[in-house]
Amino acid sequence: MRLIEKLKEYENQYMFIKWATGSEYGKLIFAGEDFIEFNIINVDTMDYAETVLIQSPLILEVAIGGADVQRIVAEVSSKLPSDLG
């Protein structure tokens, strides 16, 4: 299985991605054959800092779980409105 095929299963999930020119925490928006769309999160403010398009062959590492990723998920979740009704 190719990495991009696996990433397709994790669209709209928070993760850490390392690519040829950088590495960031964020949310995977889209995983396609030639690029991925990734919303980078500023870990200090927990706001979206920017959206990057990364060529798929440049992706070196992806961390979907782990303590740091779970912390980001928890902090982003805590900013959601509590009244759903």
N, C-alpha and C positions, 0 to 999 in steps of 0.2 A: 504494500500500500504506500502510495506517495504521501508526503507531508501535507500537501495541499488538500488531498482527499480527506485526510483526518481532520484538518482545520475546518473544513466545511461542516463537520459535525458540531463544532464549537462556536459557530457564529452567534453573536449577541452575548458572549460570555466574557468575563474579565480575565486577563492573563498578563503574563510578562513575555515580551518578545524581544529577542536580540537579533539584529540584522547587521549587514556588512558595515554600516556607518553609524549605528546607534543601538540603543536598547531602552525600552520604556515599559511602564505599566499602562494598561488601557483596556479598551473593549473592542473586540474583533467585530466589525460590522459586516464585512463581506470577504469571502475567500474565493477567488477565481483562479483560472489556470495561469494567467500571466501576472496578476497582482492581487494584493489583499488591501482592504480599506480598514484602517485601525485608528480609533479615537484615543489619543493620548490623554492620560489623566495627570494633572499636577498633583503630586502626592502631598503637598503641603496644604493646598486649599480643597482638594478632592473635587475640583471642577475640571471640565474638559478643557485642555490647553490648545489642542490642535488636532486636525485629522491628517493622517499621512497615507499615501499610497505607496506600498512597498512591493517591488518586483519579487515574485515568489521565489526565484532561485537565490535571492540574497538573504533569505531567512536562515539563520544559523541555529537558533534555539528558541523553544517555546516552553514556558512553565504555566500550566493550567491550574495546578493546585499549589499548596504550600502555605506557610504562615503569612508571608507578605501579601500574597494574592487574597487570602481569606480576610486579612485586615482591610484591604481596599474594598472588598465586597461589603464588609460590615459597615465601613464608614460611609460608603455611597448609599447603602440601604437605610442608614439612619437619617439621611437627608430627605428621604421620600416623605410625602405628606402622610400623616397618620390617620386622617379621616378619609375613608374610602366611600362614604355614603352620601 
